[in-house]
């Protein structure tokens, strides 16, 4: 099928009165794929907001966007600011969202900084994802199979009934993932500074796990083979002095071993669960 390139740009400037600026703005749009019969890729980057991706039995990418109440920029200004009798003519911020598709690759962007944007996106069940947000939201994925790259800063990451592989990283928040199947060749990584990591794998999964929690414990109900050798010290030299560090990682094998899966939390427990059959 001939490649189709679609560019959709929504620019909504909310009404004239301040009351309208405080209301939510909702929009929906549908993005057709160039080749609906093949897997695709979704890329979404937000500064302020949440992203929820759901797999469904369809052939298009369906986007529902909700922009929360705008931050009142005027209330933080000094009362004596020299506006005089002049009228404010800059428009109140609305929902600025763009979606571009080319070769089954869909890229969604929003330039909204003063109000959070919450995206609910439905994709065909075979879709790879690259999602990121900074403030004010959760990254969640449900019923999708593919390769996932997920980055959050101030919020959790949640994966439910997914297949494939994932690299998930957040700073302030927990990570919870339930896999129905794994990519038998792809390594994975889960890391957070502040929060637990809770991952469920199929009972038959084969993996070599490398885990570390600086201020927490590690739990598993797999019959995991643990490497009990002593931690190895690393030595580095700088300005004629040597630094010696010992990394206390726990290394183990699930069902004889497989692709490496790394899990690291600074402040939080790590749970490696076996799914019930």
C-alpha positions in Angstrom: 0.0 0.0 0.0 1.2 3.4 -0.8 2.7 5.3 2.2 0.4 7.8 3.7 1.6 10.8 5.6 -1.0 12.6 7.8 -0.4 15.8 9.8 -3.1 16.9 12.2 -2.7 20.1 14.1 -5.2 21.2 16.7 -5.0 24.7 18.1 -7.8 25.8 20.3 -7.8 29.2 21.8 -10.4 29.2 24.6 -13.0 31.9 25.0 -12.8 35.5 25.8 -13.6 35.5 29.5 -11.3 34.2 32.3 -14.1 31.8 33.4 -13.7 29.9 30.1 -9.9 29.7 30.6 -10.5 27.8 33.9 -12.6 25.1 32.3 -11.3 21.8 30.9 -10.8 21.4 27.2 -11.6 18.1 25.6 -10.7 16.9 22.0 -10.7 13.6 20.1 -9.0 12.7 16.9 -8.4 9.6 14.9 -5.1 8.9 13.0 -5.2 6.3 10.2 -2.2 4.1 9.6 -0.3 3.7 6.3 -0.4 -0.1 6.6 -3.0 -1.2 9.1 -2.0 -4.8 8.8 1.5 -4.3 10.2 2.8 -3.3 13.7 3.3 0.3 14.4 5.1 2.7 16.7 3.8 5.4 18.9 5.9 8.2 20.3 4.5 10.7 22.9 6.3 13.4 24.9 4.7 15.6 27.5 6.0 18.1 30.0 2.9 18.3 32.1 0.4 15.5 32.1 -0.4 11.8 31.9 -0.4 9.2 29.2 -2.6 6.1 29.1 -2.3 3.7 26.2 -4.8 0.9 25.6 -4.6 -1.9 23.0 -7.8 -2.7 21.1 -9.0 -4.7 18.1 -8.8 -1.8 15.7 -6.7 -0.4 12.8 -6.3 3.2 13.8 -4.8 5.3 16.5 -7.5 7.0 18.5 -6.6 9.9 20.7 -8.7 11.6 23.5 -7.0 14.6 25.0 -8.2 16.5 28.1 -6.5 19.7 29.1 -6.9 20.6 32.8 -7.7 24.0 34.2 -5.1 26.6 33.2 -2.8 28.1 35.8 -3.9 31.7 36.5 -0.8 33.6 35.5 -2.3 36.9 36.7 -2.8 35.9 40.3 1.0 35.7 41.0 1.8 39.1 39.6 2.3 42.1 41.9 -0.8 44.1 42.4 0.9 47.3 41.4 2.2 46.0 38.1 1.9 48.9 35.7 -0.9 47.6 33.4 -2.8 50.9 33.8 -6.1 50.8 32.0 -4.9 48.6 29.2 -6.8 45.4 28.1 -5.1 42.0 28.0 -5.0 40.9 24.3 -2.9 37.8 24.5 -5.2 34.8 24.1 -5.9 32.4 26.9 -4.0 29.2 26.5 -6.0 26.3 25.1 -5.1 22.8 23.9 -2.1 22.7 21.6 -1.8 19.2 20.3 -0.2 17.7 17.1 -0.2 14.2 15.7 1.8 13.1 12.7 1.8 9.7 11.0 4.2 8.3 8.5 4.9 4.6 7.7 2.9 3.4 10.7 4.9 5.7 13.0 2.7 8.1 15.0 4.2 11.0 16.9 2.1 13.1 19.3 3.3 16.3 20.8 1.8 19.0 23.0 3.3 22.4 23.8 1.1 23.1 26.8 3.1 24.1 29.8 0.6 26.1 31.8 -2.1 23.4 32.0 -1.8 19.6 32.3 -2.7 17.4 29.3 -4.1 14.0 29.9 -4.0 11.6 26.9 -5.9 8.4 26.5 -4.7 6.6 23.3 -6.1 3.5 21.8 -3.7 1.6 19.5 -3.8 -1.8 17.7 -2.5 -4.5 20.0 0.8 -4.9 18.2 2.5 -1.6 18.8 5.8 -0.4 20.1 5.8 2.6 22.5 8.1 5.4 23.4 6.4 7.5 26.1 7.7 10.3 28.4 6.3 12.8 30.8 7.8 15.0 33.5 5.2 16.3 35.9 1.7 15.5 37.0 0.9 12.2 35.6 1.1 8.4 35.3 2.4 6.5 32.4 0.2 3.4 31.9 0.0 0.7 29.2 -2.6 -2.0 28.9 -3.2 -4.9 26.5 -0.3 -4.0 24.1 2.5 -6.2 22.7 5.8 -4.6 21.5 9.0 -2.9 22.7 8.4 -0.2 25.3 10.6 2.7 26.3 9.0 4.6 29.2 10.4 7.6 31.1 8.7 9.5 33.9 10.1 12.0 36.4 7.4 12.7 39.0 5.0 9.8 38.7 4.5 6.1 38.5 4.7 3.7 35.6 2.1 0.9 35.2 2.1 -2.0 32.7 -0.9 -4.4 32.7 -1.3 -7.5 30.6 1.5 -6.6 28.2 3.8 -8.6 26.0 7.3 -8.0 24.6 10.0 -6.1 26.4 10.3 -2.9 28.4 12.8 -0.3 29.6 11.1 1.7 32.3 12.6 4.5 34.3 11.1 7.0 36.8 12.6 9.2 39.5 9.8 9.7 42.0 7.3 6.9 41.8 6.7 3.1 41.8 7.0 0.7 38.8 4.4 -2.1 38.4 4.4 -4.4 35.4 2.4 -7.6 34.6 3.6 -9.4 31.5 1.6 -12.1 29.7 4.6 -13.0 27.5 8.2 -11.9 27.1 10.4 -11.2 24.1 12.7 -14.2 24.3 15.8 -12.3 23.1 15.4 -8.7 24.3 17.0 -7.5 27.6 14.9 -5.3 29.9 15.5 -2.7 32.7 13.4 -1.2 35.4 14.7 1.6 37.6 13.5 4.2 40.1 15.0 6.3 42.9 12.0 6.6 45.2 9.6 3.7 45.0 9.2 -0.1 44.8 9.5 -2.2 41.7 6.9 -4.9 41.3 7.1 -7.1 38.2 5.1 -10.2 37.3 6.4 -12.7 34.7 4.8 -15.8 33.2 5.6 -19.0 35.1 7.6 -20.3 32.1 9.6 -17.2 31.6 13.4 -17.6 31.1 15.5 -14.7 32.3 18.8 -13.8 34.0 18.0 -11.2 36.6 20.3 -8.5 38.1 18.7 -6.7 41.0 19.7 -4.1 43.6 17.9 -2.1 46.2 20.0 0.3 48.3 17.4 0.7 51.1 15.0 -2.1 50.5 14.6 -5.9 50.2 14.2 -8.3 47.3 11.4 -10.9 47.1 10.5 -13.6 44.6 8.2 -16.6 44.5 10.2 -18.1 41.5 12.5 -21.0 42.3 15.4 -18.7 41.4 19.0 -19.9 41.2 21.1 -17.3 43.0 24.7 -16.6 42.3 26.3 -16.7 45.8 29.8 -15.7 44.9 31.2 -12.7 46.6 30.6 -9.2 45.2 33.4 -8.0 43.0 35.2 -4.8 43.7 35.9 -2.3 41.0 39.0 -0.1 41.1 39.3 3.3 39.4 42.3 5.6 39.3 42.2 9.4 39.3 45.0 11.9 40.1 47.3 9.2 41.4 44.6 7.9 43.9 42.6 4.7 43.8 38.9 4.3 44.5 37.5 0.9 45.4 33.8 0.2 45.3 31.8 -2.9 45.9 28.5 -3.3 44.1 26.1 -5.5 46.0 23.9 -6.8 43.2 21.9 -9.9 43.4 22.2 -12.1 40.3 19.9 -15.0 39.6 18.4 -17.2 36.9 14.8 -17.9 36.3 14.1 -21.3 34.6 17.7 -21.7 33.6 18.3 -18.2 32.5 17.7 -16.0 29.5 17.9 -12.4 28.4 19.2 -10.0 31.2 16.6 -8.2 33.2 17.9 -5.4 35.4 16.0 -4.0 38.4 17.3 -1.2 40.6 15.7 1.0 43.3 17.4 3.3 45.7 14.5 3.5 48.2 12.0 0.7 47.8 11.6 -3.1 47.7 11.8 -5.2 44.6 9.2 -7.9 43.9 9.7 -10.5 41.1 6.4 -12.5 40.9 5.4 -15.6 39.1 2.0 -15.4 37.4 -0.6 -18.0 38.3 -1.2 -20.3 35.4 
